[in-house]
Amino acid sequence: MNQMRARTLAYLTFVVALVGFSAWSCGGNKENSGTGNPSPTSSAPPAEAPAGTGAQASSAGKPGEVSLAVGDAVFHQRCELCHGPNGMGDGPGGAALNPKPRNFHDKDYMSKLSDDQIFNTIMNGKAGTGMPPWKGIVSESEAKSLILKVRSFGK
C-alpha cells in the first residue's frame, strides 16, 4: 500500500513538473522576450501576407514588419514546445495537455478559421485549453507573422 502511494506521488509530481515546465516555457519572460526577429542576414524566402493582416510580408524580419521569417522565429521560441516543430500538435510540452494542442495541418478545420480568429487566439488564448494569452508578450506584428507561419503548415 505504501509502495503504491509512493508511485502515485512520484507520478503526480512528474506530471505537475511537466505541466509547470510547459507553462513556464510557453509564457516566456516579458522582460527579456526579445522581438523574435531573425538576424538581418536571414536567408528565409519572402512570403506573402495573408488576407486580413493588412501588412506586406518581408523576409528582412525588421521590427514591426510582418514576415514568415519573423513567424518562424517566434513560432520556434514560443509555440514549438506545445505545437511541435512541424505544427502537428505533438510537441513535448503538449503531451500532458487535454485537449492536445492544435494540429495546423488539419486543412478542414484551419480553412474555417479567419486570420482574425487566429490572431484573437494568439493574443487572448483559448479558454478550456492550454493555449495561453500572448498579449503583452508577442507584438501585434509578431502575431500577424505567426498567422503566416500557421497558414504555411496547411500548404
HUURDA-V732127 format. One record per residue. N is the residue number from 1. RES is the residue in one letter. OMEGA is omega in radians with two decimals (NA if undefined). BURIAL is b if it has 16 or more other C-alpha atoms within 10 Angstrom, else e. Layout:
# HUURDA-V732127
N|RES|OMEGA|BURIAL  N|RES|OMEGA|BURIAL
This chain:
# HUURDA-V732127
1|M|3.12|e  2|N|3.12|e  3|Q|3.12|e  4|M|3.09|e  5|R|3.14|e  6|A|3.11|e  7|R|3.13|e  8|T|3.12|e  9|L|3.12|e  10|A|3.12|e  11|Y|-3.14|e  12|L|3.10|e  13|T|3.11|e  14|F|-3.12|e  15|V|3.13|e  16|V|3.12|e  17|A|3.14|e  18|L|3.13|b  19|V|3.11|b  20|G|3.11|e  21|F|3.13|e  22|S|-3.13|b  23|A|3.14|b  24|W|-3.09|e  25|S|3.08|b  26|C|-3.07|b  27|G|3.12|b  28|G|-3.10|b  29|N|-3.07|e  30|K|-3.11|e  31|E|-3.06|e  32|N|-3.08|e  33|S|-3.12|e  34|G|-3.13|e  35|T|-3.08|b  36|G|-3.11|b  37|N|3.07|b  38|P|3.12|b  39|S|-3.13|e  40|P|-3.12|e  41|T|3.14|e  42|S|-3.13|e  43|S|3.14|e  44|A|-3.13|b  45|P|3.10|e  46|P|3.13|e  47|A|3.06|b  48|E|3.12|e  49|A|3.10|b  50|P|3.11|b  51|A|3.09|e  52|G|3.14|e  53|T|3.08|b  54|G|-3.13|e  55|A|3.08|b  56|Q|-3.14|e  57|A|-3.14|b  58|S|3.10|b  59|S|-3.09|b  60|A|3.12|b  61|G|3.12|b  62|K|3.14|b  63|P|3.12|e  64|G|3.12|e  65|E|3.09|b  66|V|-3.13|b  67|S|3.06|b  68|L|3.12|b  69|A|3.09|b  70|V|3.11|b  71|G|3.09|b  72|D|-3.09|b  73|A|-3.13|b  74|V|3.10|b  75|F|3.14|b  76|H|-3.08|b  77|Q|-2.95|b  78|R|-2.93|b  79|C|-3.00|b  80|E|-3.10|b  81|L|-3.13|b  82|C|-3.06|b  83|H|3.14|b  84|G|-3.07|b  85|P|-3.14|e  86|N|3.08|e  87|G|-3.10|b  88|M|-3.11|b  89|G|-3.03|b  90|D|3.12|b  91|G|-3.10|b  92|P|3.12|e  93|G|-3.13|b  94|G|-3.08|b  95|A|-3.10|b  96|A|-3.09|e  97|L|3.07|b  98|N|0.13|e  99|P|3.12|e  100|K|3.09|b  101|P|-3.09|b  102|R|2.99|b  103|N|-3.07|b  104|F|3.09|b  105|H|3.12|b  106|D|-3.03|e  107|K|3.14|e  108|D|-3.12|e  109|Y|-3.05|e  110|M|-3.14|b  111|S|3.14|e  112|K|-3.12|e  113|L|3.02|e  114|S|3.07|e  115|D|3.12|b  116|D|3.11|e  117|Q|3.11|e  118|I|3.11|b  119|F|-3.14|b  120|N|3.12|b  121|T|3.12|b  122|I|-3.04|b  123|M|-3.02|b  124|N|-3.11|e  125|G|3.14|b  126|K|-3.13|e  127|A|3.10|e  128|G|3.11|e  129|T|3.08|e  130|G|-3.11|b  131|M|-3.12|b  132|P|3.02|b  133|P|-3.13|b  134|W|3.12|b  135|K|-3.12|e  136|G|3.11|e  137|I|3.12|b  138|V|3.13|b  139|S|3.13|b  140|E|3.14|b  141|S|3.07|b  142|E|3.10|b  143|A|3.10|b  144|K|3.06|b  145|S|3.07|b  146|L|3.08|b  147|I|3.07|b  148|L|-3.12|b  149|K|-3.13|b  150|V|3.13|b  151|R|-3.12|b  152|S|3.14|e  153|F|-3.09|b  154|G|-3.10|e  155|K|NA|e
